[in-house]
Amino acid sequence: MNGSPVLVSGLAAIAGDYDAVICDVWGVVHDGVRAYAPAVEALTNFRKTRGRVVLLTNAPRPPAEIAESLRGFGVPDEAYDEIVSSGGSAREELVRRAHGASLKMMHIGPERDQPVFLDLDIELVGPDKAEVVLCTGLFDDDHETPDDYADTLKALKARELVMICANPDLYAPRAGVLVPCAGGIARAYEKIGGPVVYYGKPEPPIYETTIAAAGGKDQRILVIGDALETDMAGANVMGLDALFVAYGLHKDELGNLTNENLAALFARHRLKARAAVDVLKW
């Protein structure tokens, strides 16, 4: 596939061509512990000089919860206009499945993700009684891997339970270390024949919501992200230009940051992007 990204010095080099930005969060704006100051500056400058900034994240939490976390990391409200999250989309799906009645649900994920279904009429149950499964992550992503869930997934498959995956990411960086995400469990469930519904990047529905938040299809929109299978793939599916943040999820696979290595990386994954930067900066 032709369309390998060209290295640029920063967002300012191409910002004049766009009316809005859709930007990934974890690994681009913060590392799960603290904000990346150059990224915050870049997004703030884009808002001041060009147009809207919408943060699009596969975090399995509602936008209000994510905004609170961002403030804690040091990302000010002034850096963006709106947040769209896979957690918010998954919550809407749970409301639809409940049909106005109590929904028996099994939750795979840590307690911190429970705001996804907070205040909904949901009864948390085990696999023997569940009507649906919500996967937001691993219970202990510091020590577990998706392999630890093999027996649980077999029990779910025996009942052909649908798994709603509220974070399609396989990994996310936390303070420089990659930790496994819900997408890994969902992939393992699919591998044994389990039915999965994904909410988040790179699926088109969440991009349609995000494009509307960015001002609509008439806007010239740039997607910024560090993940090939979610950020870049989503941009490609939607026909949007993309800026690849190279020193993120794929830093080790990429090697030295050169146009030649970028071309090889994107060719392997059969994806394209307009440009690339080492880290998001103005």
DRENMAR-960311 format. One line per field, with one value per residue (C-alpha): y, z, x negated; residue number from 1. Coordinates in steps of 0.5 Angstrom, whole numbers, plus 500, padded with zeros to 3 digits. Example, Ala and Ser with C-alpha at 12.3 -4.5 7.8 and 13.67 -1.06 7.14 Angstrom:
2
yy = (491,498)
zz = (516,514)
xx = (475,473)
n = (1,2)
This chain:
282
yy = (500,507,512,512,518,523,526,533,537,538,539,546,544,541,545,550,544,542,545,540,535,528,526,519,520,515,514,521,526,522,516,514,518,525,529,530,538,538,535,539,545,543,541,548,552,548,550,558,558,553,550,544,539,532,527,520,514,507,508,504,510,515,522,526,521,521,529,528,524,528,534,529,528,535,536,542,543,548,543,540,541,535,527,521,515,507,507,512,508,501,504,506,499,497,501,499,491,492,494,498,492,490,487,481,482,479,485,483,489,493,496,503,502,501,508,505,502,506,508,503,498,492,486,483,476,470,467,462,467,473,475,479,480,487,487,493,490,485,485,486,489,489,482,478,477,475,467,468,468,462,458,464,465,457,458,464,460,454,459,463,469,476,480,487,490,497,498,494,496,490,494,501,505,506,510,507,500,496,494,489,491,489,488,482,478,480,477,471,470,471,465,460,462,467,473,480,487,492,499,504,505,503,501,506,508,511,515,518,520,524,527,530,533,536,540,535,531,538,539,538,533,530,524,524,517,512,506,503,498,503,510,509,504,508,514,510,506,513,516,521,524,522,524,518,519,514,514,511,504,502,505,498,495,502,502,509,514,515,516,509,505,509,506,499,499,502,497,491,493,495,502,509,516,523,525,523,526,523,526,530,537,544)
zz = (500,498,503,508,513,512,518,520,526,529,528,526,520,517,522,517,512,518,521,527,530,533,538,541,549,552,550,546,551,557,559,564,570,568,562,556,556,549,547,551,548,541,542,546,540,535,538,539,531,527,530,535,538,540,544,542,547,548,555,558,562,561,558,565,569,563,564,571,570,565,570,575,570,568,562,562,560,555,551,548,546,547,549,546,549,548,555,554,547,551,556,551,549,556,556,550,552,558,555,561,565,570,566,569,567,568,569,567,569,575,580,577,571,574,572,565,568,575,576,571,573,573,577,577,577,575,568,570,570,566,560,557,559,559,559,561,562,566,574,575,569,573,574,569,562,557,558,565,563,559,564,565,557,556,561,557,551,553,554,548,552,548,550,550,549,552,550,544,545,546,550,553,556,563,565,560,561,556,560,557,556,554,547,549,553,547,542,546,546,539,538,541,537,542,540,541,540,540,542,540,535,529,529,524,529,534,529,526,533,534,527,529,535,531,527,522,515,512,516,514,520,522,526,531,534,536,535,528,529,532,531,524,522,524,520,514,514,515,509,514,514,520,524,527,533,532,539,542,542,536,538,539,532,528,531,528,526,519,513,510,517,517,510,512,518,515,509,514,517,510,513,511,514,512,516,523,529,534,540,539,539,536)
xx = (500,497,498,492,492,486,483,485,482,489,496,495,492,499,504,506,509,514,520,520,516,518,513,511,510,506,499,500,502,500,497,502,498,497,498,493,492,491,497,501,498,499,507,508,504,508,515,512,510,514,520,523,520,523,520,522,520,521,521,527,530,535,532,533,529,524,524,523,517,514,514,510,505,504,508,512,519,516,513,519,526,529,528,531,529,531,533,539,541,541,545,550,550,552,558,560,559,563,569,572,571,565,559,555,548,541,536,529,524,522,527,524,528,535,537,538,545,546,553,555,560,555,554,547,547,542,542,547,553,550,554,548,541,537,530,526,519,516,517,510,506,499,499,504,504,510,508,510,517,517,522,527,527,529,534,537,536,540,546,545,545,544,538,538,531,530,523,520,513,509,503,503,496,496,490,486,489,494,500,505,512,519,517,513,518,523,518,517,525,526,520,524,531,534,538,535,538,532,534,528,523,522,529,533,539,534,531,538,539,533,533,540,536,531,536,538,536,535,529,522,520,513,513,507,505,499,503,503,509,513,511,508,513,519,517,516,522,526,521,518,511,507,501,497,493,487,485,491,493,489,483,479,482,480,473,469,474,473,477,475,476,483,485,483,487,493,492,492,499,502,503,502,501,499,494,490,487,483,487,493,491,492)
n = (1,2,3,4,5,6,7,8,9,10,11,12,13,14,15,16,17,18,19,20,21,22,23,24,25,26,27,28,29,30,31,32,33,34,35,36,37,38,39,40,41,42,43,44,45,46,47,48,49,50,51,52,53,54,55,56,57,58,59,60,61,62,63,64,65,66,67,68,69,70,71,72,73,74,75,76,77,78,79,80,81,82,83,84,85,86,87,88,89,90,91,92,93,94,95,96,97,98,99,100,101,102,103,104,105,106,107,108,109,110,111,112,113,114,115,116,117,118,119,120,121,122,123,124,125,126,127,128,129,130,131,132,133,134,135,136,137,138,139,140,141,142,143,144,145,146,147,148,149,150,151,152,153,154,155,156,157,158,159,160,161,162,163,164,165,166,167,168,169,170,171,172,173,174,175,176,177,178,179,180,181,182,183,184,185,186,187,188,189,190,191,192,193,194,195,196,197,198,199,200,201,202,203,204,205,206,207,208,209,210,211,212,213,214,215,216,217,218,219,220,221,222,223,224,225,226,227,228,229,230,231,232,233,234,235,236,237,238,239,240,241,242,243,244,245,246,247,248,249,250,251,252,253,254,255,256,257,258,259,260,261,262,263,264,265,266,267,268,269,270,271,272,273,274,275,276,277,278,279,280,281,282)
